[in-house]
């Protein structure tokens, strides 16, 4: 298979579309979390410690190190990582439920086959009588 055809098949798969949608939603979600941290959480924490995190800096050999902004970025990361953890945990829980429901014992399979054959037999008998 040629490179172009292989690439075309890859792009046309549903997974690629799902990935694109997830990327757009992730970027939007990241902006919401950044706004939450920058405009609500950090000013609140800053008021408790008496300083604005964005202005926390230290000077090392004439270079300003803005560790306050780094702390804000870390808070962003921790919130996003925690929410992703919760989402994945919920999805795994749903998958386990589906797996439990999907498992059918051999006895149940046999009973289902018997039921289906009885339904077919009944339909055939009704067709004969007509």
Secondary structure, 3 states (H helix, E strand, C coil): CCHHHHHHHHHHCHHHHHHHHHHHHHHHHHHHHHHHHHHHHHHHHHHHHCCCHHHCCEEECCEEECHHHHHHHHHHHHHHHHHHHHHHHHHHHHHHHHHHHHCCCHHHHHHHHHHHHHHHHHHHHHHHHC
